[in-house]
């Protein structure tokens, strides 16, 4: 068990900060995305059957860091890392955000080399999060932490996009995943949510398609389809002129009850409860 410098958890999500490199693959992080910055020295780890060597100003971003293994660090190595619930972080971003495409290359190579200026900026993000983790008594604690996490993620996207701009991914597996993202960005998941539909569009078998997406991104095809579908549902539910039956029909659900179950699974509440939550609180 790693000795976390700070370990704050609550019922909705948890945030963890530490300076313990060997805590990187603790089972406590199995549902999180980790952001680790090497601040001095050198170390290494194995991820997706590849060994990565890191040194000062290298940033490591790994969803489900328990997949990292064979951790090794020189005596002078120091790190700081921040981890948060994966679903919580994803919920902060639009479905078509750079984070979806960016997760493809990060899953293939989770290490980004930063300049000293970029590393200092990211450490400031880490420290702001660390310093506010204990404020759970605040009414808007989740929103506060969400805004700080979003700032950190956009700072990471900025440097990661610069790395991506200098790299080309020509292998077929990366091409398939990027084509899936391109298809989903059209909004087609409003009516098409079966894996087989997208496999047919890409002229591959559903089995190969599912295995490829999972291997390249670390996530299932269904999770990407759902991530694009949920914002569409929310937009419809925000429009009070539309009945739930109309929305279910527009989105090609076979029944209102199936639509309701889908919403309950992905919104945490039924469609009618979601609409009720949008109403201003009465005193």
NUVOMAR-264114 format. One record per residue (C-alpha): x, y, z; residue in one letter. Coordinates in steps of 0.001 Angstrom, whole numbers. Example, Ala and Ser with C-alpha at 12.3 -4.5 7.8 and 13.67 -1.06 7.14 Angstrom:
BEGIN
+---------+---------+---------+------+
|    east |   north |      up | rest |
+---------+---------+---------+------+
|   12300 |   -4500 |    7800 |    A |
|   13670 |   -1060 |    7140 |    S |
+---------+---------+---------+------+
END
This chain:
BEGIN
+---------+---------+---------+------+
|    east |   north |      up | rest |
+---------+---------+---------+------+
|       0 |       0 |       0 |    X |
|    1431 |    3362 |    -943 |    X |
|    1662 |    6172 |    1575 |    X |
|    -378 |    8935 |     -27 |    X |
|     573 |   12439 |     999 |    X |
|   -3110 |   13283 |     669 |    X |
|   -5997 |   10879 |     219 |    X |
|   -9399 |   12521 |      78 |    X |
|  -12387 |   10422 |    -943 |    X |
|  -16120 |   10997 |    -972 |    X |
|  -19156 |    9149 |   -2202 |    X |
|  -19222 |   10753 |   -5657 |    X |
|  -15597 |   10802 |   -6647 |    X |
|  -12157 |   10776 |   -5124 |    X |
|   -9022 |   12812 |   -5638 |    X |
|   -5561 |   11635 |   -4717 |    X |
|   -2227 |   13426 |   -4613 |    X |
|    1135 |   11869 |   -3773 |    X |
|    4901 |   12071 |   -4145 |    X |
|    5270 |    8271 |   -4049 |    X |
|    6357 |    6903 |   -7425 |    X |
|    5754 |    3318 |   -6348 |    X |
|    2186 |    4171 |   -5454 |    X |
|    1574 |    4735 |   -9136 |    X |
|     -27 |    1319 |   -9664 |    X |
|   -1745 |     948 |   -6305 |    X |
|   -5082 |    -861 |   -6569 |    X |
|   -6679 |    2247 |   -5070 |    X |
|   -6119 |    3909 |   -8452 |    X |
|   -7815 |    1239 |  -10575 |    X |
|  -10723 |    3534 |  -11524 |    X |
|   -8699 |    6714 |  -11968 |    X |
|   -6644 |    8589 |  -14502 |    X |
|   -3180 |    9457 |  -13201 |    X |
|   -1107 |   12512 |  -14102 |    X |
|    2483 |   12087 |  -12896 |    X |
|    5328 |   14575 |  -13311 |    X |
|    8956 |   13604 |  -12765 |    X |
|   10622 |   16537 |  -11011 |    X |
|   14160 |   15100 |  -10732 |    X |
|   16154 |   11924 |  -11310 |    X |
|   15127 |    9030 |  -13540 |    X |
|   12867 |    6005 |  -13468 |    X |
|   11022 |    3537 |  -15652 |    X |
|    7858 |    1438 |  -15920 |    X |
|    6188 |    -999 |  -18305 |    X |
|    2832 |    -136 |  -19864 |    X |
|    1063 |   -2043 |  -22659 |    X |
|    4102 |   -4301 |  -22984 |    X |
|    6438 |   -1347 |  -23633 |    X |
|    9091 |     -48 |  -21267 |    X |
|    9152 |    3721 |  -20749 |    X |
|   12098 |    5634 |  -19293 |    X |
|   11283 |    8982 |  -17692 |    X |
|   13377 |   11834 |  -16346 |    X |
|   12942 |   15395 |  -15131 |    X |
|   10000 |   17258 |  -16743 |    X |
|    8482 |   14112 |  -18230 |    X |
|    4726 |   13883 |  -17751 |    X |
|    2967 |   10514 |  -17610 |    X |
|    -793 |   10314 |  -18236 |    X |
|   -2330 |    6872 |  -17724 |    X |
|   -5999 |    5937 |  -17434 |    X |
|   -6203 |    2935 |  -15099 |    X |
|   -2618 |    3212 |  -13800 |    X |
|   -2809 |    -269 |  -12278 |    X |
|   -1881 |   -1418 |  -15785 |    X |
|    1624 |     -39 |  -15190 |    X |
|    4116 |   -2552 |  -13811 |    X |
|    7834 |   -3183 |  -13249 |    X |
|    8276 |     231 |  -11643 |    X |
|   11906 |    1212 |  -11010 |    X |
|   13378 |    4493 |   -9742 |    X |
|   16873 |    5853 |   -9147 |    X |
|   17486 |    6982 |   -5542 |    X |
|   17390 |   10651 |   -6582 |    X |
|   14091 |   10396 |   -8450 |    X |
|   11233 |   12609 |   -7223 |    X |
|    7715 |   12839 |   -8610 |    X |
|    4382 |   14459 |   -7913 |    X |
|    1132 |   13023 |   -9154 |    X |
|   -2575 |   13711 |   -9088 |    X |
|   -5283 |   11166 |   -9850 |    X |
|   -9052 |   11478 |  -10092 |    X |
|  -11956 |    9242 |  -11005 |    X |
|  -11892 |    8545 |  -14737 |    X |
|  -15635 |    8980 |  -15279 |    X |
|  -15614 |   12239 |  -13332 |    X |
|  -12849 |   13668 |  -15534 |    X |
|  -14548 |   12542 |  -18730 |    X |
|  -17833 |   14108 |  -17630 |    X |
|  -16149 |   17517 |  -17538 |    X |
|  -15420 |   17534 |  -21265 |    X |
|  -17586 |   17775 |  -24392 |    X |
|  -17965 |   14453 |  -26184 |    X |
|  -16112 |   15716 |  -29264 |    X |
|  -13271 |   17220 |  -27271 |    X |
|   -9626 |   16719 |  -28152 |    X |
|   -9421 |   14365 |  -25157 |    X |
|  -11099 |   11549 |  -27103 |    X |
|   -8637 |   11563 |  -29970 |    X |
|   -5800 |   12392 |  -27624 |    X |
|   -6489 |    9314 |  -25532 |    X |
|   -5569 |    7170 |  -28528 |    X |
|   -1972 |    8358 |  -28722 |    X |
|   -1628 |    8578 |  -24928 |    X |
|   -2615 |    4942 |  -24651 |    X |
|      94 |    4150 |  -27183 |    X |
|    2670 |    6461 |  -25574 |    X |
|    1718 |    7923 |  -22177 |    X |
|    4888 |   10021 |  -21769 |    X |
|    5064 |   13699 |  -22799 |    X |
|    8289 |   15687 |  -22400 |    X |
|    7604 |   19193 |  -21093 |    X |
|    9658 |   22350 |  -21116 |    X |
|   10613 |   23764 |  -17733 |    X |
|    7932 |   26432 |  -18137 |    X |
|    5267 |   23835 |  -18972 |    X |
|    6339 |   21643 |  -16051 |    X |
|    6131 |   24573 |  -13642 |    X |
|    2653 |   25446 |  -14897 |    X |
|    1470 |   21872 |  -14430 |    X |
|    2888 |   21720 |  -10915 |    X |
|     872 |   24827 |  -10093 |    X |
|   -2230 |   22954 |  -11307 |    X |
|   -1337 |   19958 |   -9112 |    X |
|    -770 |   22155 |   -6068 |    X |
|   -4049 |   24034 |   -6489 |    X |
|   -5859 |   20709 |   -6577 |    X |
|   -3891 |   19380 |   -3603 |    X |
|   -4605 |   22491 |   -1559 |    X |
|   -8373 |   22387 |   -2175 |    X |
|   -8912 |   18641 |   -1755 |    X |
|   -9734 |   19077 |    1901 |    X |
|  -12575 |   21532 |    1302 |    X |
|  -15270 |   18864 |    1188 |    X |
|  -17471 |   20914 |    3494 |    X |
|  -18112 |   23427 |     700 |    X |
|  -21508 |   23229 |    -958 |    X |
|  -19960 |   23384 |   -4435 |    X |
|  -16960 |   21166 |   -3712 |    X |
|  -17485 |   18941 |   -6768 |    X |
|  -17851 |   21941 |   -9060 |    X |
|  -14776 |   23596 |   -7566 |    X |
|  -12626 |   20510 |   -8015 |    X |
|  -14078 |   20004 |  -11465 |    X |
|  -13019 |   23467 |  -12587 |    X |
|   -9491 |   22942 |  -11260 |    X |
|   -9277 |   19531 |  -12944 |    X |
|  -10471 |   21070 |  -16202 |    X |
|   -7727 |   23705 |  -16039 |    X |
|   -5130 |   20981 |  -15527 |    X |
|   -6479 |   18905 |  -18407 |    X |
|   -6481 |   21799 |  -20851 |    X |
|   -2896 |   22617 |  -19900 |    X |
|   -2031 |   18989 |  -20658 |    X |
|   -3992 |   19015 |  -23928 |    X |
|   -2005 |   22038 |  -25053 |    X |
|    1371 |   20331 |  -24725 |    X |
|      31 |   16996 |  -25927 |    X |
|   -1418 |   18527 |  -29084 |    X |
|    2019 |   19935 |  -29859 |    X |
|    3481 |   16450 |  -29561 |    X |
|     724 |   14971 |  -31701 |    X |
|    1277 |   17577 |  -34393 |    X |
|    4795 |   16257 |  -34966 |    X |
|    3779 |   12597 |  -35081 |    X |
|    1957 |   10566 |  -37709 |    X |
|     -16 |    7423 |  -37002 |    X |
|    -287 |    5400 |  -40178 |    X |
|    -914 |    1887 |  -38846 |    X |
|   -4321 |     377 |  -39508 |    X |
|   -5350 |      80 |  -35869 |    X |
|   -4906 |    3795 |  -35188 |    X |
|   -6692 |    4554 |  -38468 |    X |
|   -9713 |    2478 |  -37426 |    X |
|  -10027 |    4250 |  -34103 |    X |
|   -9691 |    7698 |  -35645 |    X |
|  -12312 |    6835 |  -38239 |    X |
|  -14660 |    5755 |  -35460 |    X |
|  -14162 |    9139 |  -33785 |    X |
|  -14830 |   10904 |  -37079 |    X |
|  -18081 |    8977 |  -37600 |    X |
|  -19255 |    9601 |  -34033 |    X |
|  -18506 |   13314 |  -34332 |    X |
|  -21293 |   13578 |  -36928 |    X |
|  -23879 |   12826 |  -34239 |    X |
|  -24876 |    9507 |  -35780 |    X |
|  -25144 |    7881 |  -32346 |    X |
|  -28469 |    9684 |  -31997 |    X |
|  -29972 |    6758 |  -33880 |    X |
|  -27132 |    4220 |  -34267 |    X |
|  -25713 |    2730 |  -31065 |    X |
|  -24846 |    -838 |  -32048 |    X |
|  -21205 |   -1845 |  -32410 |    X |
|  -22031 |   -3816 |  -35551 |    X |
|  -23173 |    -680 |  -37376 |    X |
|  -19778 |     999 |  -36942 |    X |
|  -17869 |   -2177 |  -37767 |    X |
|  -19807 |   -2408 |  -41032 |    X |
|  -19045 |    1233 |  -41812 |    X |
|  -15341 |     472 |  -41409 |    X |
|  -15484 |   -2870 |  -43245 |    X |
|  -14196 |   -4958 |  -40348 |    X |
|  -15738 |   -7663 |  -38196 |    X |
|  -17332 |   -6589 |  -34899 |    X |
|  -14942 |   -8838 |  -32972 |    X |
|  -11826 |   -7362 |  -34589 |    X |
|  -13255 |   -3866 |  -34305 |    X |
|  -14008 |   -4195 |  -30583 |    X |
|  -10617 |   -5746 |  -29811 |    X |
|   -8766 |   -3072 |  -31797 |    X |
|  -10485 |    -128 |  -30129 |    X |
|   -9965 |   -1633 |  -26677 |    X |
|   -6267 |   -2301 |  -27353 |    X |
|   -5546 |    1137 |  -28813 |    X |
|   -7560 |    3292 |  -26408 |    X |
|   -8076 |    1180 |  -23309 |    X |
|  -11846 |    1747 |  -23639 |    X |
|  -14665 |    -177 |  -25312 |    X |
|  -16456 |     869 |  -28499 |    X |
|  -19681 |    1099 |  -26489 |    X |
|  -18134 |    3577 |  -24055 |    X |
|  -17285 |    5935 |  -26932 |    X |
|  -20760 |    5558 |  -28442 |    X |
|  -22358 |    6300 |  -25080 |    X |
|  -20094 |    9269 |  -24487 |    X |
|  -21360 |   10873 |  -27686 |    X |
|  -24969 |    9848 |  -27070 |    X |
|  -25421 |   11235 |  -23546 |    X |
|  -24945 |   14924 |  -24532 |    X |
|  -27564 |   14448 |  -27270 |    X |
|  -30006 |   13066 |  -24717 |    X |
|  -29327 |   15969 |  -22362 |    X |
|  -29953 |   18500 |  -25122 |    X |
|  -33315 |   16903 |  -25909 |    X |
|  -34289 |   16699 |  -22253 |    X |
|  -33418 |   20376 |  -21850 |    X |
|  -36106 |   21187 |  -24402 |    X |
|  -39372 |   21020 |  -22438 |    X |
|  -41384 |   21193 |  -25647 |    X |
|  -40407 |   17586 |  -26368 |    X |
|  -42156 |   14738 |  -24597 |    X |
|  -40158 |   11750 |  -23415 |    X |
|  -41942 |    9611 |  -25998 |    X |
|  -40888 |   11997 |  -28772 |    X |
|  -37269 |   11938 |  -27607 |    X |
|  -37231 |    8145 |  -27435 |    X |
|  -38623 |    8061 |  -30981 |    X |
|  -36146 |   10648 |  -32324 |    X |
|  -33291 |    8636 |  -30887 |    X |
|  -34533 |    5330 |  -32265 |    X |
|  -35057 |    3613 |  -28929 |    X |
|  -37356 |     631 |  -29311 |    X |
|  -39497 |    1683 |  -26355 |    X |
|  -39902 |    4409 |  -23776 |    X |
|  -38947 |    1969 |  -21034 |    X |
|  -35675 |    1133 |  -22805 |    X |
|  -34948 |    4845 |  -23169 |    X |
|  -35645 |    5319 |  -19468 |    X |
|  -33289 |    2472 |  -18507 |    X |
|  -30563 |    3919 |  -20728 |    X |
|  -30914 |    7334 |  -19083 |    X |
|  -30899 |    5842 |  -15604 |    X |
|  -27688 |    3987 |  -16395 |    X |
|  -25842 |    6936 |  -17914 |    X |
|  -27378 |    9937 |  -16150 |    X |
|  -27825 |    8303 |  -12775 |    X |
|  -31543 |    9089 |  -12849 |    X |
|  -34638 |    8596 |  -14983 |    X |
|  -35485 |   11108 |  -17760 |    X |
|  -38291 |   12640 |  -15678 |    X |
|  -36002 |   12901 |  -12640 |    X |
|  -33353 |   14576 |  -14793 |    X |
|  -35877 |   17127 |  -16004 |    X |
|  -36988 |   17722 |  -12446 |    X |
|  -33374 |   18370 |  -11434 |    X |
|  -33240 |   21223 |  -13949 |    X |
|  -36023 |   23078 |  -12164 |    X |
|  -34980 |   25828 |   -9754 |    X |
|  -35150 |   24804 |   -6117 |    X |
|  -38189 |   26101 |   -4262 |    X |
|  -37819 |   27648 |    -839 |    X |
+---------+---------+---------+------+
END
